[in-house]
């Protein structure tokens, strides 16, 4: 978060045309009745599932890494298929976000747990909240729905490579009042906003690269972006791990608060930071276990490895003991 924005290179005609195509698809999904739009979304997801054999193989490997024989291969394959259907629905739901309002969002989203924010904000005496959702469930609908309820969200996002498409996507996100800030060199800005009582959201369930902090996720060290921990320790704002997940009927969603972490300083900054990041990952794990088909298993979450690590006989990164050593 403290690094400079990368150079995306020159735009090209094909990339610019993508924005027009996405806009047309959004209008198409908005024009369809909701059940028909969901049907199309599922079919698109299943088509991708049939065609993307390499991605399916990668997802299965990541499930093997996470669960280590806890579930059968048939169960993993069912989750992979369910994931593609989920993403197909996700795309349709994003396209239809502008159709929703504060008055209608409760018809298919159970947002009762969002009220926990009120108590935390009141208890904080002017401090804001650090929300760390994951790329799990429908994270776009999550931010949109919470914003519709009137909560002052400031969400950190990685800008898309296509500037026109990025402008379109951010425009949809901000219709409900969610302010989007791009992640390059924003830590001090976020700290000031937390001090002013804002709610800052930042997902850190993806690979943190060589600059990340290695803490456990599913019993395996995973490079994790440390920014939420740094911000929370500096501002003393509580950290909330929350997601909005699709329920079994495929239509309704439920907002879950998986953990609320009050920052405690022991005098050992590095230990405090690792403890906070470890607890965030533990909450992510609970969320993923509850809705395993709704996480981005295709992302290479465990790609970065600690220096000198030796893979196990199965070729997977070694598991660690419970104390994280």
DAZIWO-V843173 format. One record per residue. N is the residue number from 1. RES is the residue in three letters. PSI is psi in whole degrees, 0 to 359 (999 if undefined). OMEGA is omega in whole degrees, 0 to 359 (* if undefined). NEAR is the number of other ideal C-beta (glycine too) atoms within 12 Angstrom. Layout:
((N/RES/PSI/OMEGA/NEAR) (N/RES/PSI/OMEGA/NEAR))
//
This chain:
((1/UNK/342/180/32) (2/UNK/1/182/19) (3/UNK/166/181/17) (4/UNK/156/178/11) (5/UNK/131/180/16) (6/UNK/156/177/13) (7/UNK/117/182/8) (8/UNK/351/181/18) (9/UNK/175/183/10) (10/UNK/150/174/11) (11/UNK/157/175/18) (12/UNK/165/186/14) (13/UNK/319/181/12) (14/UNK/320/179/12) (15/UNK/319/180/21) (16/UNK/324/179/20) (17/UNK/335/180/16) (18/UNK/324/180/23) (19/UNK/318/179/25) (20/UNK/320/179/18) (21/UNK/315/180/18) (22/UNK/319/179/27) (23/UNK/319/178/23) (24/UNK/318/178/16) (25/UNK/321/178/25) (26/UNK/317/178/28) (27/UNK/322/178/18) (28/UNK/312/181/20) (29/UNK/329/177/31) (30/UNK/329/182/23) (31/UNK/333/181/17) (32/UNK/149/167/20) (33/UNK/149/186/14) (34/UNK/314/179/24) (35/UNK/321/179/15) (36/UNK/320/179/17) (37/UNK/318/179/29) (38/UNK/321/178/30) (39/UNK/314/179/21) (40/UNK/317/179/27) (41/UNK/316/178/35) (42/UNK/317/181/29) (43/UNK/322/176/20) (44/UNK/319/178/28) (45/UNK/318/180/29) (46/UNK/325/176/23) (47/UNK/315/177/17) (48/UNK/320/179/27) (49/UNK/320/180/28) (50/UNK/324/187/16) (51/UNK/329/190/13) (52/UNK/66/184/21) (53/UNK/322/180/14) (54/UNK/318/179/12) (55/UNK/321/178/23) (56/UNK/317/179/25) (57/UNK/319/179/18) (58/UNK/318/179/23) (59/UNK/319/179/35) (60/UNK/322/178/28) (61/UNK/319/180/26) (62/UNK/325/175/35) (63/UNK/321/176/36) (64/UNK/319/181/30) (65/UNK/319/183/33) (66/UNK/313/191/33) (67/UNK/341/173/26) (68/UNK/53/177/19) (69/UNK/5/181/15) (70/UNK/331/180/17) (71/UNK/161/182/19) (72/UNK/162/176/14) (73/UNK/323/177/17) (74/UNK/320/179/12) (75/UNK/317/177/19) (76/UNK/316/181/29) (77/UNK/325/177/22) (78/UNK/321/178/21) (79/UNK/322/179/32) (80/UNK/314/178/39) (81/UNK/316/178/28) (82/UNK/327/179/28) (83/UNK/316/180/40) (84/UNK/320/175/35) (85/UNK/317/179/31) (86/UNK/316/181/41) (87/UNK/323/175/38) (88/UNK/317/176/31) (89/UNK/322/179/41) (90/UNK/314/181/38) (91/UNK/315/179/31) (92/UNK/318/182/39) (93/UNK/324/176/41) (94/UNK/315/180/32) (95/UNK/328/185/34) (96/UNK/4/180/35) (97/UNK/318/183/35) (98/UNK/347/181/24) (99/UNK/349/187/29) (100/UNK/153/179/29) (101/UNK/174/177/18) (102/UNK/327/182/20) (103/UNK/335/185/10) (104/UNK/343/187/18) (105/UNK/330/180/30) (106/UNK/350/180/20) (107/UNK/333/180/17) (108/UNK/6/177/27) (109/UNK/121/173/34) (110/UNK/104/186/21) (111/UNK/23/186/31) (112/UNK/322/184/17) (113/UNK/347/176/28) (114/UNK/332/180/35) (115/UNK/342/177/18) (116/UNK/335/178/26) (117/UNK/324/184/34) (118/UNK/313/180/17) (119/UNK/320/180/16) (120/UNK/320/178/29) (121/UNK/320/179/27) (122/UNK/320/180/15) (123/UNK/334/186/18) (124/UNK/353/179/29) (125/UNK/51/177/13) (126/UNK/344/176/16) (127/UNK/152/178/30) (128/UNK/200/179/35) (129/UNK/145/174/48) (130/UNK/108/180/49) (131/UNK/130/180/51) (132/UNK/78/174/47) (133/UNK/172/177/47) (134/UNK/170/170/41) (135/UNK/72/191/33) (136/UNK/138/187/44) (137/UNK/216/176/42) (138/UNK/91/184/41) (139/UNK/332/178/40) (140/UNK/314/177/41) (141/UNK/327/180/41) (142/UNK/305/180/47) (143/UNK/321/181/44) (144/UNK/314/183/40) (145/UNK/315/180/42) (146/UNK/322/178/42) (147/UNK/321/178/34) (148/UNK/331/179/30) (149/UNK/353/175/30) (150/UNK/10/179/19) (151/UNK/136/187/37) (152/UNK/80/183/25) (153/UNK/140/170/38) (154/UNK/106/189/37) (155/UNK/131/178/39) (156/UNK/130/181/37) (157/UNK/148/172/31) (158/UNK/124/180/26) (159/UNK/143/177/23) (160/UNK/154/182/22) (161/UNK/326/179/21) (162/UNK/112/184/26) (163/UNK/325/178/22) (164/UNK/317/178/24) (165/UNK/322/178/27) (166/UNK/319/178/24) (167/UNK/321/178/20) (168/UNK/312/182/29) (169/UNK/314/179/34) (170/UNK/326/178/25) (171/UNK/320/176/20) (172/UNK/313/181/31) (173/UNK/323/187/37) (174/UNK/355/181/25) (175/UNK/328/183/25) (176/UNK/356/180/32) (177/UNK/0/178/23) (178/UNK/118/180/38) (179/UNK/127/182/27) (180/UNK/132/176/32) (181/UNK/132/182/29) (182/UNK/150/200/29) (183/UNK/356/186/29) (184/UNK/120/174/20) (185/UNK/56/184/17) (186/UNK/4/187/30) (187/UNK/315/182/28) (188/UNK/322/177/18) (189/UNK/316/180/24) (190/UNK/320/178/37) (191/UNK/316/180/28) (192/UNK/322/180/21) (193/UNK/323/175/30) (194/UNK/320/178/39) (195/UNK/336/180/22) (196/UNK/5/176/21) (197/UNK/9/179/23) (198/UNK/163/174/33) (199/UNK/114/181/41) (200/UNK/132/178/47) (201/UNK/141/184/47) (202/UNK/121/178/46) (203/UNK/131/181/37) (204/UNK/36/180/43) (205/UNK/10/178/39) (206/UNK/168/185/33) (207/UNK/127/180/25) (208/UNK/357/177/34) (209/UNK/195/184/22) (210/UNK/340/181/15) (211/UNK/356/183/16) (212/UNK/172/177/32) (213/UNK/128/183/35) (214/UNK/112/176/33) (215/UNK/161/187/37) (216/UNK/145/166/33) (217/UNK/119/186/41) (218/UNK/37/175/32) (219/UNK/7/179/27) (220/UNK/137/180/34) (221/UNK/134/180/36) (222/UNK/130/178/41) (223/UNK/121/188/32) (224/UNK/132/178/40) (225/UNK/127/187/37) (226/UNK/356/186/35) (227/UNK/316/180/41) (228/UNK/322/179/47) (229/UNK/317/179/39) (230/UNK/316/181/32) (231/UNK/317/182/43) (232/UNK/318/180/43) (233/UNK/327/180/33) (234/UNK/325/185/27) (235/UNK/343/186/32) (236/UNK/21/177/26) (237/UNK/140/175/43) (238/UNK/151/177/38) (239/UNK/127/182/47) (240/UNK/124/174/41) (241/UNK/117/186/39) (242/UNK/149/177/44) (243/UNK/161/173/42) (244/UNK/116/189/40) (245/UNK/143/177/37) (246/UNK/135/178/40) (247/UNK/175/190/22) (248/UNK/334/181/15) (249/UNK/353/179/12) (250/UNK/359/185/27) (251/UNK/309/185/23) (252/UNK/159/180/24) (253/UNK/155/178/39) (254/UNK/132/177/32) (255/UNK/127/181/39) (256/UNK/135/166/35) (257/UNK/112/185/33) (258/UNK/335/177/36) (259/UNK/149/171/29) (260/UNK/120/187/28) (261/UNK/114/175/33) (262/UNK/127/184/23) (263/UNK/128/177/32) (264/UNK/124/179/18) (265/UNK/128/180/19) (266/UNK/353/187/14) (267/UNK/347/177/9) (268/UNK/94/187/12) (269/UNK/317/182/19) (270/UNK/318/179/18) (271/UNK/320/179/19) (272/UNK/319/181/27) (273/UNK/315/180/32) (274/UNK/321/180/28) (275/UNK/319/181/30) (276/UNK/316/179/41) (277/UNK/322/177/42) (278/UNK/318/181/33) (279/UNK/325/175/34) (280/UNK/313/180/45) (281/UNK/326/176/46) (282/UNK/321/177/27) (283/UNK/320/175/34) (284/UNK/317/181/42) (285/UNK/319/178/31) (286/UNK/318/180/26) (287/UNK/315/182/36) (288/UNK/320/178/35) (289/UNK/327/180/24) (290/UNK/324/181/23) (291/UNK/70/190/30) (292/UNK/332/181/32) (293/UNK/354/187/34) (294/UNK/10/177/40) (295/UNK/156/180/42) (296/UNK/76/180/30) (297/UNK/340/180/40) (298/UNK/341/178/27) (299/UNK/142/183/22) (300/UNK/73/186/22) (301/UNK/326/184/40) (302/UNK/25/184/39) (303/UNK/308/179/22) (304/UNK/136/182/24) (305/UNK/149/178/25) (306/UNK/147/178/24) (307/UNK/135/176/10) (308/UNK/0/181/9) (309/UNK/141/179/18) (310/UNK/123/179/12) (311/UNK/158/177/16) (312/UNK/179/180/16) (313/UNK/334/180/7) (314/UNK/1/181/13) (315/UNK/357/181/11) (316/UNK/156/175/25) (317/UNK/146/183/32) (318/UNK/150/171/23) (319/UNK/158/182/26) (320/UNK/162/179/21) (321/UNK/168/191/11) (322/UNK/335/182/10) (323/UNK/4/175/11) (324/UNK/8/179/24) (325/UNK/999/*/14))
//
